[in-house]
């Protein structure tokens, strides 16, 4: 099946720093989704991308749909302690079933 | 909008009993709901896709007689773990996709419930 290679696996940063994570695949997708999961909770949709080259922001979060349609990245600017969690990229296959990346665990120290 | 609830949030049961988990879309209609299982520090693993009014489609390796799924209405799907064993202990999460045209941009967006932590003793 299709795989999404998400990196980095984890990040430990200080409050105020910017963060960048990305997902790549050998397959082409028409949609990229970015989710955040807090411990013991379900994932929450942060940003949805529908068009190659598209750059979309949601507060301090910015995500881009790669021009080749095989990758996407998520940036978080000026991180704060509540940004802690696991971030997942996801993309739908031709049956609209989501494939998820393995996640990036973000830890922010005050 | 796009709120999905799950009940219960936590359940502890004895080995051999059955457990039912409910997933509801609160403010939208969902023709399709999905059931995932998540192990600690791992990504989400799709178990089955549930379409309203029809039989669920199970992923390879998931026993349909073990994990019974019913999607009786556009806002409710249930997952029943039958004859639960300790190895079934896990975090179960449902998601719902809003009823819309397959060509709509938002068609592929899934909204997740808060999850159910199942512990089988």
Interface residues (C-beta under 8 A of the other chain):
Chain A: X30 X31 X33 X35 X40 X41 X42 X43 X44 X45 X48 X50 X88 X90 X92 X96 X97 X98 X100 X101 X102 X103 X105
Chain B: X2 X4 X6 X32 X34 X41 X42 X43 X44 X46 X49 X91 X93 X95 X97 X102 X105 X106 X107 X108 X109 X110 X111 X112 X113 X114 X115 X117
